[in-house]
Amino acid sequence: MNKTELISKVAAKSGLSKKDAEKSINAFIESVTESLKSGNDVQLIGFGSFQVKQRAAREGRNPKTGEPLKIAAANVPSFKAGQNLKDAVK
């Protein structure tokens, strides 16, 4: 499912117009992004939690030449599914 399909589905389930559903989804995405940028986790009980994890620096290899290269440390967003979501997908 892509973003357009998600907007259509949310609009149909909630009775909102597609424009209002798109505004809601965009606001949700922006809010989660801003929270993660500021170092806060976002927990949606039963659904899951978004958090920022630190990935350590490591050494990799250029797949074309096989030559070693250094991969810098980075902060990466991650999502951990909640129990209700895990049970629903089983």
N, C-alpha and C positions, 0 to 999 in steps of 0.2 A: 504494500500500500504506500503510495506516495502522498505528498502533502495535499494535493488537490483532492485526492480520493478521501483522505482523512477529513478535510473540510466538509465535503459533501455528506459524509457519514455522520459527523457531529451535527450538522445542520438538520439532517433528517431525524436523528434521535432526540434532539433538544427542541425542535420546533423553531429554531432561530433561522434567520435568513443566512444565505451563504456568506454574505459580507460580514454579518455579525459573528458568525462562526470563525471566519478567517481572522477577524480582529481578536477574538478570544484566544485562538491558538497562537497567533503572533505575540500577544501579550504574555502568554504562558512561557513561550520560548525565550522571550527577552528577559522575563523575570528570573527564570532559572539561570540563564547566562550571566546576568548581573550578579546574582547571588554567588555563583561559582567563581566569578572573577574576583569578588571581594573575599573569597576564602571560606564562605559558608556552605554547608551541605544543605540539600533540599530533600526532606523526607516526606513522602506521601504514604501514610500508613496503609498497608494492604496492597499497595501498588509497587513501591520500591523507593530507592533513594539514589540521588545524583550526588557525586562527590568528585573532588579533584585529588588525584593520586600523583605522587612523584615517581617518575621513572628515572632510575639511576643512569649515569653515563656508562657506555659500554663500547666494546670494539666490535665492529662488523666487517663485512667483506663486500667489496664491489662485485656484484654478480657477473659483470662482463669480463673484468680483468682478474678477479680473485685477489686483488690488492687490498690489504687491511686498511680500514679507516675508522676514525673515532666518531661515535654518535654521541652528541651532547645530551646532558640530562634535560628532562622536560617535565612540565606539569601537564597531565592529560586528564580529560573528563572521563568518568566511568559511571556506570549504572548497575545497581545491584537490585535484582527483582525481589519484591516482597513475597511473603508466603501465599497470599491470596492469588497473586498473578501466577506463581509457580503451580499452584493447585489447578488453576483454570486451564493451563496449557497442557497439563499431563494427558 
